[in-house]
Amino acid sequence: MHIMDISIVKIGNSKGIRLSKTLLEKYNIKDKVELILEKGYIILKPKAEPRKGWEKAFKKMHESGDDKPLMNDVFEDESFEEWK
């Protein structure tokens, strides 16, 4: 565990903390963090949004006809007898 002093800064009518570029890069912090309150501690956890933008990308793929299956649902040599 590393302990670091960070100053509270005025941001408009509120106050906040400023994280260094090094911390942002090291912990892969982009646009959001989760704030967790636990047993007297405040924990900031990077919030990953792995599917961000997928809906827009899928819509664009559909419009251009790029959303077709890459392979058949059933392989030609597949035998359903094996499943009995």
C-alpha positions as CSV (number, residue, x, y, z in Angstrom):
1,M,0.0,0.0,0.0
2,H,1.3,3.4,-0.9
3,I,0.2,6.5,1.1
4,M,0.3,9.9,-0.6
5,D,-0.8,13.4,0.5
6,I,-3.1,15.1,-2.0
7,S,-4.4,18.6,-1.5
8,I,-8.1,19.5,-1.7
9,V,-8.6,22.2,-4.4
10,K,-11.4,24.6,-5.1
11,I,-13.4,23.7,-8.3
12,G,-16.1,26.3,-8.9
13,N,-18.4,26.2,-5.8
14,S,-17.1,22.7,-4.9
15,K,-13.9,21.1,-3.8
16,G,-12.1,18.2,-5.2
17,I,-8.8,16.4,-5.6
18,R,-6.4,16.5,-8.6
19,L,-4.7,13.3,-9.7
20,S,-1.4,13.5,-11.5
21,K,-0.9,12.3,-15.0
22,T,1.3,9.5,-13.7
23,L,-1.5,8.1,-11.4
24,L,-4.0,8.4,-14.2
25,E,-1.8,6.4,-16.6
26,K,-0.6,3.9,-14.0
27,Y,-4.2,3.0,-13.0
28,N,-5.7,3.5,-16.4
29,I,-8.2,6.1,-15.2
30,K,-10.1,7.6,-18.1
31,D,-13.3,9.5,-17.6
32,K,-14.9,8.0,-14.5
33,V,-14.0,6.3,-11.2
34,E,-16.1,4.4,-8.7
35,L,-16.1,6.0,-5.2
36,I,-16.3,3.3,-2.5
37,L,-16.8,4.2,1.1
38,E,-15.5,1.4,3.3
39,K,-14.7,1.3,7.1
40,G,-13.5,4.9,7.3
41,Y,-11.7,4.8,3.9
42,I,-12.6,6.4,0.6
43,I,-11.5,4.2,-2.3
44,L,-11.3,5.4,-5.9
45,K,-11.4,2.6,-8.4
46,P,-11.0,3.0,-12.1
47,K,-14.3,2.5,-13.9
48,A,-13.9,0.6,-17.1
49,E,-16.5,1.0,-19.8
50,P,-15.5,-1.8,-22.1
51,R,-18.7,-1.7,-24.2
52,K,-18.9,2.1,-24.5
53,G,-19.8,3.0,-28.0
54,W,-20.7,-0.5,-29.1
55,E,-24.4,0.4,-29.8
56,K,-23.3,3.2,-32.2
57,A,-20.7,0.9,-33.9
58,F,-23.3,-2.0,-34.3
59,K,-25.8,0.4,-35.8
60,K,-23.2,1.6,-38.3
61,M,-22.2,-2.0,-39.1
62,H,-25.9,-2.9,-39.7
63,E,-26.4,0.1,-42.0
64,S,-23.4,-0.9,-44.1
65,G,-24.3,-4.6,-44.1
66,D,-21.2,-5.6,-42.1
67,D,-23.2,-7.5,-39.4
68,K,-23.5,-10.8,-41.3
69,P,-22.4,-14.0,-39.6
70,L,-18.8,-15.0,-40.4
71,M,-19.6,-18.7,-40.4
72,N,-22.7,-20.9,-40.7
73,D,-24.7,-21.7,-37.6
74,V,-24.3,-25.4,-38.3
75,F,-21.2,-27.1,-39.7
76,E,-21.8,-29.2,-42.7
77,D,-20.2,-32.3,-41.1
78,E,-22.0,-31.9,-37.8
79,S,-24.2,-34.7,-36.8
80,F,-27.0,-34.1,-34.4
81,E,-27.2,-37.9,-33.8
82,E,-24.2,-37.4,-31.5
83,W,-26.3,-35.3,-29.2
84,K,-28.9,-38.1,-28.4
